[in-house]
Each structure stands twice: as structure tokens, then as C-alpha cells.
Amino acid sequence: MAKALMFQGTGSDVGKSLMVAGLARAYANRGLCVRPFKPQNMSNNAAIAADGGEIGRAQHLQAMAARALPSIHMNPILLKPQADMGAQVIVRGQVRGAANARQYHHLTADLLAEVLDSYALNAAGADLILVEGAGSPAEINLPGPDIANMGFAAAANVPVVLVADIDRGGVIAAVVGTHAVLPAPARTRIKGYIINKFHGDRTLFDGGLTEITARTGWPALGIAPFFPDAAHLPAEDAVALDKPVVNNGGAIKIAVPKLSRIANFDDLDPLNAEPDVSVRLIPPGQTIPGDADLILLPGSKNTIADLAFLRQQGWDIDIMAHHRRGGRILGICGGYQMLGKTIRDPDGIEGATRQADGLGLLAIETILGREKTLGERAGIHLESGEALQGYEIHLGRSEGPDRERPFLIIDGVADGARSADGRVEGCYLHGLLRADGFRHAYLAGLQERARSGINFAALVEKTLDGLAAHLENHLDLDRMLEIAAAGVTETSN
């Protein structure tokens, strides 16, 4: 069996996902065969694995960092929150059903065997497995067996490193408090801790390290300074969207309503990388600015509920006013469905509402069905002829007259729709804006511009290498390898 090390956090969004991605690239650069693993993920930011099916976007990025093909066995359980129904439960890439929080926690005992089987399959032939926990092991209030953190670590016999975020404050209490609430076997399983997202003079925290180690017995494995270039990498979940975004003052203004169940929002990352583009995520309660060049309606995990949410914010009025002024609108996946005339859900897949009127800006109608469309796609943008690639993850089919004016050609078949005036467009293809030629052509259609020269794929690779070097400089990677090799038989510090 491969050596393994699990990274658990003092809470959500402490940087575990990027920590694993950076370490995966660092150890891969050392010549090791590295594979990431996350037993259970909760996120609407998903991706398509090479062997088919959905996994968390973070595990897809970690596989890229490790220079490994992404597999459904790298994230065997994916929970996708959706309105009224708790979460959609995806097991090994395929929808298994839906459950609320209490129902799901009572299912975990049955799911653990599948998680362990996927772990073994993923580990076959690897030198090192880097495992990411979910949330915090200190969530001792949750019912049912734990498969996300210590429950998995114990079942798979994997040592643990605790990651704490100093940027949010209270980091000493977070680490010491985690130690206080964990049972003795779990405390022993933790072999050290990392302080993440540090700003300023790290020597000012020497006393903090001393205090934490004295109170817990866990050694410090390093302090990782804040890594601003991480903004170029996809975030794991929508928590990242709550953070203020630095507006780069770009001449091309793109407004994106922040839907309550926004999904696959990494579609925005390539736009944020463009120096002449300003992407503004519009929070609930704020109006869509009238000077936007484009309103982009993103993906949604629950289209009908988010359409109602959109109207509650008054964004439908803003969108219609934008269109009357001659503005452009692009809908991707759920956003594409919202632009049509109606959305029907005859089987109640998304909830109790069986039909909703769309915004009516595209002459299409959508019927949601139980079968999910999954897969990577390649095609061209009809207007510019530029090649693009992406992926589909959606329920439902959309048909209507505006489909006769397709937006794209996907795998040789007309796809998407355009309005008669050409100012409203939509498609199901996520990731299309990663294609540099298409992205430039589309932006140039909004406002005349010179090609920026941004190669987004190369930017992601450069950022992963930079993150790996950053962690090599500030963390004890040699010691972490020793911990992984020794396993839990090593005497606790």
C-alpha cells in the first residue's frame, strides 16, 4: 500500500484543498507518483473525471497538480446541496439519490465500505496518497459514523496533519480547541499541525507555536504565508465567493448575479485572469449595475429555486432593462435554462414546484428529467469559428425556435441558442471560457480590444508550480514524508 497522509482542518475553508494541490505538485516534482483522495466532499463546483462521472472540482485540480488522470475513485462521495431536498448524493461519479443532513449521516456506515474500496483502487501503484478531510474533525455533534475525517483516517489507518487558518483569527484557540474535544485515539493520530495563510513577520508567532505545542503535544510542521496567486485556481465551494474580490478596473464590465445555489462558478476564473476585464459578482440585495457590458447567468444546482431567488432580488427587472438598453446576456447551463420561456419539472426532481416561467429572452423551453447528462465535449463557436472544450453536467433538455440559431457546434451537433437580435445566448457547456481564442473573440464582441496574450492553461500550471515552491520553502515536506511512511504506529509527540 502507498504511503499516505491526511490533511484535516480546524474548520471549513482553512485552505486544505490548495494545501493538498500544492503538496501534490511538490512531491510529484520530486519524482513521486502522487494521487489525491477526498472521501467525502460537499460542493456544487464539480468536474468530470477521466473514467466518467462527477468529482469535486478541487480533486480534479489536485489530480492535475499530481500529473495524474482524475478518477471517480479520488472523490467517491460528492454531496451537492440543492434547495428543499438537502443534497444530491453522488457515489463514485453517479447520482445515488437525495438526502437531508440527518438522513445522510445515517447512510455513512453503508458508504464507508465503498469509500475504502475506492481508496484502495486509487492507491494501487502510487508512492504517496494525499488525503483531504472535510470541514473539521471537531464537529462531534454530528450523528452517524464519520467518513470524512477521523472515521476514515482510523478505518484506513492514515496519520493526520491538522491545518489551521490564521487569517480568520483565533488560530491558537482553534488548534487547542480541536485537541480538547477529540477523543484520545484521534489526538494520537494527529502528528503535527500547519498554520496557513499567514501575513507579516512570522517570527511574531513563535510564541504561538510554543504555546500550541505545549498544550497539545503536536509539533509545528511550518507556517505557510498567504499565497495571493491562489486566486488563479478554482475554489472548492461557494464559501470563497463571500470574500471581497479586488476589482482590477478592467474596461470590459461583466456582472454575475450570485445565485443561492450557484454551481460550477469556476467558469468565471478565466475572465478574472484577463487584465482588461472586471468581473463583479452581485450579492443578494444589490442591483445589477447599468453600465455592465455583459450579464452572465451562471450554473445552478436548482434552476427553478434560483429563478425564484433571482426574482426576489429584482434581478429580473435589471436584466430586462439591460437588454432594452442593447446589452449582451450569456447563460451557462442553469443560467441558459433561466433565459428560456418555461422550465418544467414533471417528476419533482428539484422540489415541489413543477413549472416556472423563465425570463423569456430565448425562445426555448426546458424539461427536467431524471437522467443526468455528463461528459467532456469539444466544439467550435459558430460566430468566430474558434475551437473550445468543456464539459456538461446537467439535468434536462432545452428545445425551441432559438435553437435553430445555435451558439456552438459540439461534437458535430448544433448546440445552445441565440436570440433573433443576437444579444442573448446560452449553452450547457461549462469551461468554454478556458479556450483562449474563444474567450478573446467573445470579449472582443463586447468591446474592441487587443488580444491579452493570456494562456489560461499555462497560467494554472505556473500557479501550481509556484504554490509547490511556496510550500517547499515554508513547510517541512521531508518530515511529512517521514510521518506518511511511519503511519500511526509512530509515537505521538
KOLLOGU-684289 format. One record per atom (N, C-alpha, C): residue in one letter; x, y, z. Coordinates in steps of 0.2 Angstrom, whole numbers, plus 5000, padded with zeros to 4 digits. Example, Ala and Ser with C-alpha at 12.3 -4.5 7.8 and 13.67 -1.06 7.14 Angstrom:
// KOLLOGU-684289
a506649725039;a506249785039;a506649845039;s506449895035;s506849955036;s506450005039;
END
This chain:
// KOLLOGU-684289
m500449945000;m500050005000;m500450065000;a500250114996;a500650184996;a500650215003;k501150255004;k501250295010;k500650345009;a500350365015;a499850415015;a499850465020;l499550525019;l499550575024;l498850615023;m498550625029;m497850655028;m497950725031;f497650775028;f497550845030;f496850865032;q496750875038;q496150895041;q496250965044;g495651005044;g495651075046;g495351085053;t495451145055;t495151165061;t494451195059;g494351195053;g493651225051;g493651215043;s493051235040;s493051245033;s493451305030;d493651295024;d493951355021;d494651375024;v494951325027;v495651345030;v496151335025;g496051315019;g496551305014;g496751235013;k496351185015;k496551115014;k496651095007;s496151115003;s496151094996;s496751124992;l496951184993;l497551214990;l498251184993;m498151174999;m498751135003;m498951074999;v498351034998;v498450964995;v498750974988;a498451024984;a498651034977;a499351054977;g499551104981;g500251124981;g500751064983;l500551024988;l501050974990;l501050914985;a500450904982;a500450854976;a500950874971;r500950944969;r501450964964;r502150954966;a502250974973;a502950974976;a503250904976;y502850864978;y503050794979;y503150764972;a502650774967;a502750754960;a503350784957;n503550844959;n504150874956;n504850834959;r504750804965;r505250764967;r505250694964;g504850674960;g504850614956;g504450564959;l503950574964;l503550534967;l502850524963;c502550464963;c501950454960;c501450474965;v501050534964;v500650554970;v499950554967;r499450534971;r498750544970;r498350574976;p497950614974;p497450644979;p496850604981;f496550614986;f495950574988;f495550624993;k494950624992;k494450654997;k493850614998;p493850585004;p493250535005;p492550565003;q492450625006;q491850655005;q491950725004;n491550754999;n491650824998;n490950854997;m490850914999;m490150944998;m490351014994;s490051014988;s490251064984;s489751064978;n489551124975;n489251124969;n489751144963;n490351144965;n490851154960;n491151084958;a490951054953;a491150994951;a491450984944;a491750934943;a492150924936;a492050844934;i492150834928;i492150764925;i492750734926;a492750674928;a493350634929;a493550594922;a494150574922;a494350544915;a493950474914;d493750444920;d493450374919;d492650384920;g492450454919;g491750464919;g491450474925;g490950524926;g490650534932;g490950604935;e490550624940;e490750684944;e491250674950;i491650724950;i492050734956;i492050804958;g492350824964;g492450894966;g492950924962;r492850984960;r493251024956;r493951024959;a493951034966;a494651034970;a495050964968;q494650914968;q495050844967;q495250844960;h494950874955;h495150874948;h495750914948;l495750974951;l496351014951;l496950984955;q496850944960;q497350914964;q497650854959;a497250824955;a497550774951;a497950804945;m497750864943;m498150894938;m498850914941;a498750934948;a499450954951;a499850894952;a499550834953;a499950774954;a500150744947;r499950774942;r500050754935;r499750684934;a499150674937;a498850614937;a498150624933;l497850564930;l497250574927;l496750574933;p496250624933;p495750624938;p495250564937;s495050534943;s494650474943;s494150484948;i493550454947;i493050454952;i493250424959;h493750384959;h493950354965;h494450404969;m494550464966;m494850514970;m494350554975;n493750544973;n493250584977;n492550534977;p492550484980;p492050434980;p491350464982;i491350514987;i490650534989;i490650614988;l490250634984;l490150704982;l489450724984;l489350774988;l488650804990;l488550864987;k488050874983;k487950934980;k487250974983;p487351024987;p486751054990;p486251074985;q485651064987;q485151094982;q484551114987;a484151164984;a483551184988;a483051134990;d482751134996;d482151094998;d482351024999;m482851004996;m482950924997;m483650905000;g483950955004;g484550935007;g485150935001;a485350875000;a485950874995;a485850814990;q486050824984;q486150764980;q486750724982;v486650654982;v487150614984;v487450574978;i488050594977;i488450564971;i488950514974;v488850454972;v489350404974;v489750374968;r490350374968;r490850354963;r490550384956;g490450454956;g490350484950;g489550484948;q489150444951;q488450444948;q487950454954;v487450484952;v486850504957;v486650444960;r486650444967;r486350384971;r485650404974;g485550474974;g484850494977;g484950564980;a484550574985;a484550644988;a484450624996;a484650675000;a484550665007;a484650725011;n484350735016;n484450795020;n485050775025;a485250825029;a485850815033;a485850755038;r485250745041;r485150695046;r485150625042;q484750625037;q484750565033;q485350535031;y485750585028;y486450565025;y486850545031;h486950575036;h487350545042;h487150475044;h486550455043;h486450385045;h486550335039;l486750365033;l486950325027;l487650315027;t488050345031;t488850345031;t489150275032;a488750245037;a489050175039;a489050125032;d488550135028;d488550095022;d488950115017;l489150185017;l489550215012;l490350205013;l490450185019;l491150185021;l491550125017;a491250075016;a491550015013;a491750035005;e491250075002;e491350094995;e491950144995;v491950195000;v492550245001;v493150205002;l493250155006;l493850125007;l494050085001;d493550054997;d493750024991;d494050064986;s493750124985;s493950174981;s494650204983;y494750204989;y495450224992;y495950174990;a495850114990;a496250054988;a496450064981;l495850064977;l495950074970;l496450134968;n496250184971;n496650244969;n497350244971;a497550204977;a498250204979;a498650154976;a498350104972;a498650054968;a499250084964;g499850064965;g500350094960;g500650154962;a500350194967;a500650254969;a501150254975;d501550304975;d502050314980;d501750344986;l501350394985;l501050434991;l500350454989;i499950454994;i499250474994;i499150534998;l498950584996;l498750645000;l498050655001;v497750645007;v497050645008;v496850705011;e496250735009;e495950795011;e495350775015;g495350805021;g494750795025;g494150855023;a493650855027;a493050895025;a492850935032;g492750995031;g492551035037;g493151025043;s492850995049;s493350985054;s493250925058;p493750895061;p493650835065;p493250855072;a493250915073;a492950935080;a492250945080;e491950925074;e491150935073;e490850865076;i490950865083;i490750795087;i490050795088;n489650845086;n488950845087;n488550805081;l488950795076;l488550765070;l488450685071;p487850665070;p487650595071;p487950545066;g487950485067;g488150435062;g488950435062;p489150375059;p489950365058;p490250425054;d490850445055;d491150495052;d491550455046;i491450485040;i491850455034;i492350515031;a492250575034;a492550625031;a493250645034;n493250635040;n493850645044;n494150595048;m494150595054;m494450545059;m494150475058;g493550465056;g493250405054;g493550365049;f493750405043;f494050375038;f494850365040;a495150415043;a495850405045;a495950345049;a495450325054;a495550265058;a495450205053;a494950205049;a494750145045;a495350135040;a495650185037;a496150175033;a496850175036;n496850185042;n497550185046;n498050245043;v497750305043;v498150355040;v498350405045;p498950435046;p499150485050;p498850555048;v498750605052;v498450665051;v498850725052;v498850775048;v499150845049;v498550885050;l498550935055;l498050975056;l498251045053;v497751075049;v497851145045;v497451195049;a497751245050;a497351305054;a497451365050;d496951405049;d496951475046;d497051535050;i497651565050;i497751615055;i497451685052;d497251685046;d496951745043;d496251765046;r495851715048;r495251725051;r495251735059;g495851735062;g495951755069;g495751695073;g496051695079;g495851645084;g496251575083;v496751575080;v497051515077;v497351475083;i497551505088;i497851465094;i497251425097;a496651465098;a496151435101;a495851375096;a495851385090;a495651335085;a496051275086;v496651275086;v497051215086;v497051185093;v497051225098;v497051195105;v496351175107;g495851205104;g495151185105;g494951115101;t495251105096;t495151045092;t495450985096;h496051005099;h496350955103;h495950935109;a495650985112;a495250975118;a494650935117;v494350935111;v493650905110;v493750835107;l494350815104;l494450755101;l494650705106;p494350645105;p494550585110;p495250565109;a495550535114;a496250515114;a496550485108;p496150435105;p496450405099;p496550445093;a496050495092;a496150545087;a496650595088;r496750615094;r497350655096;r497950625094;t498050565096;t498650525094;t498750525087;r498250515083;r498350515076;r498550575072;i498450635075;i498750695073;i499450695075;k499950705069;k500650705070;k500950775070;g500550825069;g500850895068;g500350945065;y500451005065;y500051055063;y500351105058;i499951135054;i500251195050;i499851255051;i500151315051;i499751375052;i499751405044;n499151415042;n499151435035;n498851505034;k499051535028;k498851605026;k499051655031;f499751655033;f500051705037;f500251765033;h500151825037;h500351885034;h500851915039;g501351955036;g501851985040;g502451945042;d502751975048;d503351945051;d503151875055;r503351825052;r503151755055;r503551745062;t504051785063;t504351775070;t503951795075;l503451845074;l503051865079;l502551815081;f502551755078;f502151705080;f502551645083;d503151655085;d503551605088;d503251585094;g503051635098;g502751615105;g502051575104;g501751595099;g501051555097;g501251485096;l501751465092;l501951395091;l502151365097;t502551395101;t502751365108;t502151345112;e501651395112;e501051385116;e500651325114;i500551325107;i500151275104;i500451205106;t501051195104;t501451135105;t501451115113;a501451165117;a501451145124;a500851125126;r500251145124;r499551125126;r499351065122;t499651045116;t499350995113;t499850935112;g500550945112;g501050895111;g501150885104;w500750925099;w500850915092;w501450965090;p501950945086;p502450985083;p502151025077;a502451085077;a502351135071;a502751105065;l502351105059;l502751075053;l502851135048;g502651195051;g502851255047;g502251305047;i502451365044;i501951425044;i501951435036;a501351435033;a501351445026;a501051525025;p501451565022;p501251635021;p500651635016;f500251685017;f499651695012;f499951695005;f499651655000;f499851644993;f499351684988;p499451744987;p498951784983;p498751754976;d499251724973;d499151694966;d498651634966;a498451614972;a497951554973;a497351584969;a497251644968;a496651674965;a496551644958;h497051624955;h497051594948;h496851524948;l496751494954;l496551424954;l495851414956;p495451364954;p494751364956;p494651344963;a494151384966;a493951374973;a493551304974;e493551274980;e493251214981;e492451224981;d492251274985;d491551294986;d491351364986;a490751384986;a490551444986;a490651494992;v490951464997;v491251505003;v491751555000;a492151534995;a492651584993;a492251644989;l491651634987;l491351694984;l491151744989;d491151734995;d490951785000;d491551825002;k492051815000;k492651855001;k492651914996;p492851974998;p492952034994;p493452014988;v493252034982;v493652024976;v493952094974;v494552094973;v494952154971;v494752174964;n494452224962;n494252244956;n494852274952;n494952244946;n495552264943;n495452324938;g494852354938;g494652414935;g494652404927;g494552344925;g494552324918;g494052364914;a494152384908;a493752424904;a493052384902;i493152314901;i492552274900;i492252254906;k491652274908;k491252254914;k490752204913;i490852144917;i490452084917;i490152084924;a489452074924;a489052074930;a488852004931;v488951974937;v488651904938;v488251894944;p487651884944;p487151884950;p487451824954;k487451824960;k487751774964;k487051734966;l486951684963;l486351644964;l486451604971;s485851584974;s485951554980;s486151484980;r486151454974;r486451384973;r486851384967;i487251434967;i487751444961;i488251384960;a488351364954;a488751294953;a489251314948;n489751274948;n490251274943;n490551344941;f490551384947;f490751454946;f491451464944;d491851414943;d492551424941;d492551444933;d491951444930;d491851474924;d492051544923;l492051574929;l492251644930;l493051654930;d493451604932;d494151614933;d494551644927;p494351614921;p494751644915;p494651714914;l494051734915;l493851804914;l494251854920;n494251824926;n494651864931;n495351864929;a495651824925;a496351824923;a496451874918;e495951904915;e496051954909;e496152024912;p496752054911;p496852124914;p496352174912;d496052174906;d495552224904;d494852204906;v494752154910;v494052134912;v493952144919;s493352174921;s493152174928;s492552134929;v492652084933;v492052034934;v491752054941;r491152074941;r490852094948;r490352044949;l490452014955;l489951964957;l489452004962;i488752004960;i488252044963;i487952004968;p488052024975;p487751994980;p487052004981;p486651964985;p485951974986;p485852044989;g485252074986;g485152144989;g485452204985;q485852184981;q486152244977;q485952234969;t485852294966;t485652294959;t486252274954;i486052254949;i486552244943;i486652314940;p487352334940;p487452394938;p487252404930;g487052464929;g486852484922;g487352494917;d487952494919;d488552504914;d488852444912;a488552384914;a488852314913;a488852304905;d489452284902;d489452264895;d489052194894;l489152154899;l488852084899;l488552064906;i487952034906;i487752004912;i487851924910;l488151894915;l488251824914;l487851784919;l487451744917;l487051704922;l487351634922;p487651624928;p488051564929;p487651494930;g487951444931;g487651374933;g487251384940;s486851334940;s486451324947;s486351254948;k486351234955;k486151164956;k485351154957;n485051214957;n484251204957;n484051264953;t483851254947;t483751314942;t483051344944;i482551304946;i481951334947;i481951384954;a482251354959;a482351394965;a482751454964;d483251444960;d483751504959;d483351554955;l482951534950;l482551584946;l482051624951;a481751594956;a481351624960;a481751674965;f482351654967;f482851694970;f483051754966;l483151744960;l483351794956;l482851854956;r482251834955;r481651874955;r481551914962;q481651874967;q481651904974;q482151964975;q482651964971;q483152014972;q483052074967;g482552064963;g482452114957;g482852114952;w483252054951;w483752054946;w483452044939;d482852014939;d482452004933;d482352074929;i482152124934;i482052194931;i482652224928;d483252214932;d483852234930;d484052204923;i483952144922;i484152104916;i483752134910;m483152134911;m482652164906;m482852234904;a483052274909;a483252344907;a483952344903;h484352304906;h485052294902;h484952274895;h484452224894;h484352204887;h484052264883;r483552294886;r483252354882;r483752404880;r484252414884;r484752464883;r485252434877;g485152374875;g485652344870;g486152304873;g486152284879;g486652244882;g486652174880;r487252144881;r487352074880;r487152034886;i486951964885;i486751924890;i487051854888;l487351814893;l487551754892;l487351704897;g487051654896;g486851604901;g487251534900;i487451514905;i487851444905;i487451394909;c487251344907;c486951284910;c486251314913;g486251314920;g485651334923;g485451404921;g485951444920;g485851514918;g485551514911;y485751474907;y485451464900;y484751444900;q484551394905;q483851374906;q483451434908;m483651474913;m483351534915;m483151584910;l483551584905;l483451634899;l482851614895;g482551554895;g482051524891;g481351554893;k480851524890;k480151544892;k479951504898;t480051434898;t479751394904;t480251344906;i480251324912;i480651264915;i480151224918;r480051164916;r479651114919;r479951054922;d479751034928;d480050984932;d479450934934;p479250894929;p478650854930;p478750804935;d479350774937;d479450724942;d479650754948;g479650824949;g479850854955;g480550834957;i481050834953;i481750824954;i482050874958;e481850934957;e482150994960;e481751014967;g481150994967;g480751014973;g480051014971;a479651044975;a478951044974;a478651084968;t479051134966;t478751174961;t478851144954;r478351124950;r478351084944;r478451124938;q478351194938;q478451234932;q478551304934;a479051334930;a479151404932;a479251444925;d479051504925;d479151544919;d479851574919;g480151564914;g480851594913;g480851664912;l481451694910;l481451764908;l481251784901;g481151734897;g480851744891;g481251774886;l481951774887;l482451814882;l482651764877;l482551704878;l482751654872;l482051614871;a481951594865;a481351554863;a481551484864;i481551464870;i481751394871;i481351374877;e481151304878;e480851284884;e481251224887;t481251214893;t481651164896;t481251114900;i481351054899;i481050994903;i481650964907;l481550964914;l482050924918;l481850854918;g482350814918;g482250734918;g482750704923;r482650644925;r483050614930;r483750594927;e483850584921;e484450564918;e484950624918;k485550624921;k485950674920;k486450674914;t486550724911;t487050724905;t487750744908;l488150704907;l488850704910;l489350694904;g489850734904;g490450714899;g490850774897;e491450764894;e491850814891;e491650824884;r491750884882;r491450904875;r492050944872;a492050944865;a492450984861;a492051014855;g492151074853;g491751104848;g492051174845;i491651214842;i491851274840;i491251324841;h491551384842;h491051444842;h490851464835;l490251464834;l489951474827;l490151544824;e490051594828;e490251664825;e490951674824;s491351654828;s492051664827;s492451604824;g492151544824;g492551484822;g493051464826;e493151494832;e493651474837;e493451404840;a494051364841;a493951294845;a493851304852;l493451264855;l493451264863;l493351194865;q493451184872;q493251124875;q492951144882;g492551094884;g492251104891;g491951034893;y491451044897;y491050984900;y490351004901;e489950954901;e489250964903;e489050924909;i488750954914;i488450924920;i487750954921;h487250924919;h486550954919;h486050904919;l485450924921;l484850884920;l484450924915;g484050894911;g483550924907;g483850934900;r483350954895;r483450964888;r483051024887;s483351064882;s483051134880;s482951134873;e482351144871;e482151144864;e481751214862;g481751234856;g481351294854;g481651324848;p481351374845;p481551404839;p482251434839;d482451464845;d483051494845;d483651444845;r483451384846;r484051334845;r484151324837;e483751354833;e483951354826;e484451404824;r484651444829;r485251494829;r485751464834;p486051414833;p486451384838;p487051434840;f487251424846;f487851464849;f488551434847;l488451364848;l489051324847;l488951264842;i489451234840;i489451164837;i489851114842;i489451064845;i489851024850;i489850954847;d490450924846;d490450854844;d490050854837;g490150904833;g489750904826;g489050914826;v488750934832;v488050944833;v487951014835;a487451054832;a487251114834;a487051114841;d487251164845;d487151164852;d487051244855;g486651244860;g486451314863;g485951354858;a485951414860;a485451454856;a485651534856;r485351564851;r485451634851;r484751674850;s484651734852;s484051764851;s484051794844;a483551814841;a483451844835;a483951904834;d483951944839;d484452004839;d485151994840;g485351934842;g486051914843;g486351934850;r485951964854;r486151994860;r486151944866;v485751894865;v485651844871;v485851774868;e486251744872;e486551674870;e486551634876;g486551564875;g486651524880;g486851454878;c487151414883;c487351344881;c487351304887;y487451244887;y487551194893;y488351184894;l488751214890;l489451194891;l489851234896;h490051204901;h490451234906;h491251234904;g491651284906;g492351284904;g492451314898;l491951334894;l492151354887;l492551424887;l492551454892;l492951524893;l493651504894;r493851444896;r494551424896;r494951424890;a494551424884;a494851424877;a495051494876;d495751504875;d496051574874;d495751614868;g495751574863;g495451604856;g494751624857;f494351584859;f493651594860;f493551654865;r493851644871;r493751704876;r493951774873;h494451774869;h494651834866;h494151864861;a493951814857;a493451834852;a492751854855;y492551824860;y491951844864;y491951904867;l492551924870;l492651984874;l492752044868;a493052024863;a493152074858;a492452094855;g491952044855;g491252064853;g490852104857;l491152114864;l490852164869;l491152234868;q491752234867;q492152294866;q492752284863;e492952324858;e493552314854;e494152314859;r494552264858;r495152254862;r495752224859;a496352234861;a496952194859;a496952134863;r497252074859;r497252014862;r497752014868;s497551994874;s497952004880;s498551954880;g498551904877;g499051854877;g499051804883;i498551814887;i498451764892;i498351694890;n498751644892;n498651574891;n498451544897;f497751534898;f497451514904;f497751454907;a497751404903;a498051334905;a498751344907;a499151384904;a499851394906;a499851434913;l499451474914;l499351514920;l499251474926;v498751424925;v498651374930;v499251334932;e499551304927;e500151264928;e500751304932;k500851364929;k501351414933;k501151424940;t500451434941;t500251444948;t500351384952;l500251324950;l500351264954;l501051254955;d501551264950;d502251264952;d502451314957;g502151374956;g502351424961;g502051404968;l501451374969;l501251354975;l501651304978;a501851254974;a502351204976;a502951234979;a503251274975;a503951304978;a503751344984;h503251374985;h503051414991;h502951364997;l502651314996;l502651265002;l503251235003;e503651214998;e504351184999;e504751235004;n504651305003;n505051355006;n504851355013;h504251345015;h503951365021;h503751305026;l503651245023;l503451185027;l503951135027;d503951095031;d504451035032;d504150975028;l504250975022;l504050925017;l504350855019;d505050855021;d505350795022;d505050765028;r504950805033;r504650775039;r503950745038;m503550775034;m502850755032;m502950685028;l503450675024;l503550615021;l503750555026;e504150575031;e504350535036;e503650505040;i503250555042;i502650545045;i502250495041;a502150505034;a501750465030;a502050395030;a502750385030;a503050325029;a502950285036;a502950325042;a502950285048;a502250265050;g501750305047;g501050295049;g500850305056;v500350275058;v500050295065;v500450255070;t500950205068;t501250175074;t501850215077;e501950275074;e502450315076;e502250345083;t502650355088;t502450385094;t502250455094;s501750475097;s501450535096;s501950585100;n502050645097;n502450695101;n502050725107;
END
